Amino acid sequence: MAEQVKVTLVKSAAHRLPKQRAIVKALGLSKVSSSVVLPDNAQTRGAVFKIAHLVTVEVVK
């Protein structure tokens, strides 16, 4: 089974750049403390890198 990552929004996307808000929405995150489990691939890692200051990431097996 491929590895997955759990992404949790720890800071609000309000008052951030429109691109950063769009990335948060595209990842499926809405409110602070909301989490999603996503596949661990280049697309996910690139999106998380751009909003790394807003989220925490855990590896899920």
Rosetta constraint file for C-alpha pairs under 8 A:
AtomPair CA 1 CA 61 HARMONIC 7.88 0.50
AtomPair CA 2 CA 39 HARMONIC 7.52 0.50
AtomPair CA 2 CA 40 HARMONIC 7.66 0.50
AtomPair CA 2 CA 61 HARMONIC 7.68 0.50
AtomPair CA 3 CA 39 HARMONIC 6.60 0.50
AtomPair CA 3 CA 40 HARMONIC 5.84 0.50
AtomPair CA 3 CA 59 HARMONIC 7.23 0.50
AtomPair CA 3 CA 60 HARMONIC 6.37 0.50
AtomPair CA 3 CA 61 HARMONIC 5.33 0.50
AtomPair CA 4 CA 37 HARMONIC 6.50 0.50
AtomPair CA 4 CA 38 HARMONIC 5.57 0.50
AtomPair CA 4 CA 39 HARMONIC 4.45 0.50
AtomPair CA 4 CA 40 HARMONIC 4.77 0.50
AtomPair CA 4 CA 59 HARMONIC 6.07 0.50
AtomPair CA 4 CA 60 HARMONIC 5.17 0.50
AtomPair CA 4 CA 61 HARMONIC 6.25 0.50
AtomPair CA 5 CA 37 HARMONIC 5.58 0.50
AtomPair CA 5 CA 38 HARMONIC 5.41 0.50
AtomPair CA 5 CA 39 HARMONIC 6.20 0.50
AtomPair CA 5 CA 40 HARMONIC 5.72 0.50
AtomPair CA 5 CA 57 HARMONIC 6.46 0.50
AtomPair CA 5 CA 58 HARMONIC 5.54 0.50
AtomPair CA 5 CA 59 HARMONIC 4.52 0.50
AtomPair CA 5 CA 60 HARMONIC 5.34 0.50
AtomPair CA 6 CA 35 HARMONIC 6.62 0.50
AtomPair CA 6 CA 36 HARMONIC 5.64 0.50
AtomPair CA 6 CA 37 HARMONIC 4.36 0.50
AtomPair CA 6 CA 38 HARMONIC 6.36 0.50
AtomPair CA 6 CA 57 HARMONIC 5.65 0.50
AtomPair CA 6 CA 58 HARMONIC 5.09 0.50
AtomPair CA 6 CA 59 HARMONIC 6.25 0.50
AtomPair CA 6 CA 60 HARMONIC 6.42 0.50
AtomPair CA 7 CA 35 HARMONIC 5.49 0.50
AtomPair CA 7 CA 36 HARMONIC 5.50 0.50
AtomPair CA 7 CA 37 HARMONIC 6.36 0.50
AtomPair CA 7 CA 38 HARMONIC 7.51 0.50
AtomPair CA 7 CA 55 HARMONIC 6.51 0.50
AtomPair CA 7 CA 56 HARMONIC 5.83 0.50
AtomPair CA 7 CA 57 HARMONIC 4.74 0.50
AtomPair CA 7 CA 58 HARMONIC 6.68 0.50
AtomPair CA 8 CA 29 HARMONIC 7.74 0.50
AtomPair CA 8 CA 32 HARMONIC 7.91 0.50
AtomPair CA 8 CA 33 HARMONIC 5.96 0.50
AtomPair CA 8 CA 34 HARMONIC 5.73 0.50
AtomPair CA 8 CA 35 HARMONIC 4.28 0.50
AtomPair CA 8 CA 36 HARMONIC 6.73 0.50
AtomPair CA 8 CA 55 HARMONIC 5.41 0.50
AtomPair CA 8 CA 56 HARMONIC 5.33 0.50
AtomPair CA 8 CA 57 HARMONIC 6.54 0.50
AtomPair CA 9 CA 29 HARMONIC 6.73 0.50
AtomPair CA 9 CA 31 HARMONIC 7.18 0.50
AtomPair CA 9 CA 32 HARMONIC 5.19 0.50
AtomPair CA 9 CA 33 HARMONIC 5.26 0.50
AtomPair CA 9 CA 34 HARMONIC 5.76 0.50
AtomPair CA 9 CA 35 HARMONIC 6.54 0.50
AtomPair CA 9 CA 54 HARMONIC 6.02 0.50
AtomPair CA 9 CA 55 HARMONIC 4.50 0.50
AtomPair CA 9 CA 56 HARMONIC 6.69 0.50
AtomPair CA 10 CA 32 HARMONIC 5.47 0.50
AtomPair CA 10 CA 33 HARMONIC 5.65 0.50
AtomPair CA 10 CA 54 HARMONIC 5.75 0.50
AtomPair CA 10 CA 55 HARMONIC 5.24 0.50
AtomPair CA 10 CA 56 HARMONIC 6.80 0.50
AtomPair CA 11 CA 32 HARMONIC 6.05 0.50
AtomPair CA 11 CA 53 HARMONIC 7.88 0.50
AtomPair CA 11 CA 54 HARMONIC 4.85 0.50
AtomPair CA 11 CA 55 HARMONIC 6.83 0.50
AtomPair CA 12 CA 31 HARMONIC 7.21 0.50
AtomPair CA 12 CA 32 HARMONIC 5.84 0.50
AtomPair CA 12 CA 54 HARMONIC 7.01 0.50
AtomPair CA 13 CA 20 HARMONIC 7.31 0.50
AtomPair CA 13 CA 21 HARMONIC 5.63 0.50
AtomPair CA 13 CA 24 HARMONIC 7.27 0.50
AtomPair CA 13 CA 54 HARMONIC 7.36 0.50
AtomPair CA 14 CA 21 HARMONIC 7.49 0.50
AtomPair CA 16 CA 20 HARMONIC 6.37 0.50
AtomPair CA 16 CA 21 HARMONIC 6.50 0.50
AtomPair CA 17 CA 21 HARMONIC 6.43 0.50
AtomPair CA 18 CA 22 HARMONIC 6.12 0.50
AtomPair CA 19 CA 23 HARMONIC 6.26 0.50
AtomPair CA 20 CA 24 HARMONIC 6.32 0.50
AtomPair CA 20 CA 50 HARMONIC 7.21 0.50
AtomPair CA 20 CA 51 HARMONIC 6.33 0.50
AtomPair CA 21 CA 25 HARMONIC 6.28 0.50
AtomPair CA 22 CA 26 HARMONIC 6.01 0.50
AtomPair CA 23 CA 27 HARMONIC 6.14 0.50
AtomPair CA 23 CA 47 HARMONIC 6.49 0.50
AtomPair CA 23 CA 51 HARMONIC 7.61 0.50
AtomPair CA 24 CA 28 HARMONIC 6.65 0.50
AtomPair CA 24 CA 29 HARMONIC 5.54 0.50
AtomPair CA 24 CA 30 HARMONIC 7.27 0.50
AtomPair CA 24 CA 51 HARMONIC 7.63 0.50
AtomPair CA 25 CA 29 HARMONIC 5.50 0.50
AtomPair CA 25 CA 30 HARMONIC 6.40 0.50
AtomPair CA 27 CA 36 HARMONIC 7.69 0.50
AtomPair CA 27 CA 47 HARMONIC 7.97 0.50
AtomPair CA 28 CA 36 HARMONIC 6.76 0.50
AtomPair CA 29 CA 34 HARMONIC 5.93 0.50
AtomPair CA 29 CA 35 HARMONIC 6.51 0.50
AtomPair CA 29 CA 36 HARMONIC 6.94 0.50
AtomPair CA 30 CA 34 HARMONIC 6.43 0.50
AtomPair CA 37 CA 60 HARMONIC 7.99 0.50
AtomPair CA 38 CA 44 HARMONIC 7.25 0.50
AtomPair CA 39 CA 44 HARMONIC 7.06 0.50
AtomPair CA 40 CA 44 HARMONIC 6.37 0.50
AtomPair CA 40 CA 45 HARMONIC 6.97 0.50
AtomPair CA 41 CA 45 HARMONIC 6.21 0.50
AtomPair CA 42 CA 46 HARMONIC 5.97 0.50
AtomPair CA 43 CA 47 HARMONIC 6.34 0.50
AtomPair CA 44 CA 48 HARMONIC 6.14 0.50
AtomPair CA 45 CA 49 HARMONIC 6.01 0.50
AtomPair CA 46 CA 50 HARMONIC 6.55 0.50
AtomPair CA 47 CA 51 HARMONIC 6.81 0.50
AtomPair CA 48 CA 52 HARMONIC 5.55 0.50
AtomPair CA 48 CA 55 HARMONIC 7.57 0.50
AtomPair CA 51 CA 55 HARMONIC 6.66 0.50
AtomPair CA 52 CA 56 HARMONIC 7.17 0.50
